[in-house]
Amino acid sequence: IKPNIRYLIRPLDLSRTNTFKNRYARNGVIFSDDGTMDGSNIAMLDHLDAELNKAYPGRYTNFYKLYFLLDPYPDSVNSALVTQGFSILNTKHGVFFNYHDRSTISHETFHAMGLAHTFDGIKSAAKYTYKAQQTDNIMDYCHWSTDLDGKARTPVEGKILFGWQWEILNSTIKIK
């Protein structure tokens, strides 16, 4: 894979736009048009893309877009935790909040490229299912310091992708 990476020379500053201030920047929580919390985040992605296209017409249409926001984003289930970032499968987007790390960037970018969690099984696009947090796969939550129930655990850095994941990312790869 040969990435074609372009960096913005000047940041896309949305802190002064009313839509962004009123819907997306209130303590890092994302709100829908009707004022409720938007669990899908689609409205945010649409807005970020529209603003990017306004600033750079057509320049990034066919690129994966990674947006970095300085605000923390409180976890919707446990307010003591923060969400480091999110992406939606096959959308070519990633959004990263304050406290993100390199594991989050690769993990969410691979979601944008079509990879599901390794532990989601039949409810997602995962080809195989593994027990959560038992591998050093980037698409596992192995880098978390708590398990999925919130109990302390020793984190492991996600370093690998399985062969079948590489095949999803690049269909020209054939694993023997």
Beta strands, then each sheet from edge to edge (+ up, - down):
strand 1: 65-68
strand 2: 85-86
strand 3: 93-96
sheet 1: 1+ 3+ 2-
end
